[in-house]
Amino acid sequence: MKLLLVTAGSRGDVEPFAALARRAAPSGHEVRLAVPDDSGVDLAGLDVRSLEADFSAMIESQGVSPLAAMRNLREVVRPVMRGVIVNAAHAALEFRPDVIAWHPKVLSAPLVADALGIPHVLVELVPAMTPTREFPAAGTVTRDLGALNRLTYRAGAAAAGMFRREVDEAADVMGVGRPHHASAPAATLLPISPALLSRPADWPDSVSLTGPWRAPTQSAGGTDGAGRAPAPPASTTDAAAPASDVRTLDPALADFLDGGPFAYAGFGSMAAGDPVARGRALVAAARARGLRLLVATGLGGIAVPDDLRGDDVFVRRSVDHSVVLPRATAAVHHGGIGTVQAATASGTVSIVVPFIADQPFWGAMLQRHGLAPAPIPRKRLTADRLADALAAAPRFQSAVVAAAARMAGEDGAGEALGVLERLAARPRKAALRHP
């Protein structure tokens, strides 16, 4: 099977695709990964094609505010999306795959697949594209709207309409006219654990909730000394990087991890608001609970002033979740699905401070499943609120350990690969012709 994986976004959008690529290659498949630049994901040893788009630079320049994105649509956002949409077409023409698996931002993927006469598979990293009555689309509202939940899934289609010109350009690359209706995905894959999200009864059979995608070296099983299921290795924002040996750690970080109980805090690529105020709240809350604090500043979501630093506060731009999270007493994070799954698989209670998009959804979902205290919206983060959440975290430990045990038996990448193999084996459709 020749498999083209195309993704867009920041680190958390790239890591699951990289994990699937690592899983598919040893099975004898020819896999190419088309990705944005400078995601921070370890892509060594993979066949990689750049989409010539840098989401991390975009985030660092304008933050994660949707209003900022709209203000900078023409100058900043549109060129990045053009890189994804048009270069995905070039990548497919160069590689001639048997099947394409694509991120929802890759708006040209259905057209490209139809032009080649091959199946395409939508990868929903969060449940925002496949309608259900059971919950609203992630990134819209967190309140259950009942029968109206299905209406919230129209938001994604409306956003896609903003980039029709770029999709038309991709059609030109493929030598076809843009159809009024591209084909539906042959399958939809969600690399999410059923321990965190119950599969809706009204999803079609073509939709698979596979569990998180992990590279082949990432195995799980047994328990740690505290009776918690050890985490499959994960990188700084999501579960998908090659395993790290604690002996290769920065010696200063290794010493900190060995120094006693600590809480972890990291907001990944979230850069918005006042990072210094957040740093002060985090340090004050940890000290109020008698905890040391490990901070990953990421792309600027947290800043810890020099006057707050000491032996009980350790700061790095990024750390390896596979080593850090299983040893943390709690993980304070933004609620991206990768970090949610990495923390839960580690048996570590999450305290979610959501910023945007699907993060409030996951904060609410963890609370609903009894896996975390109520999320604290980032504009309401204070030292007192966070200290209360840290105090409450032990009450959720047993439920998180049970969820981790369920996740340890999941083989999400293997299940996804099986779906792709079956689709690639089907007879090809007729390729589209230029009118």
Order of alpha helices (4+ residues) and beta strands (2+ residues): beta-alpha-beta-beta-alpha-alpha-alpha-beta-alpha-beta-alpha-alpha-beta-beta-alpha-beta-alpha-beta-beta-alpha-beta-alpha-beta-alpha-alpha-alpha-alpha
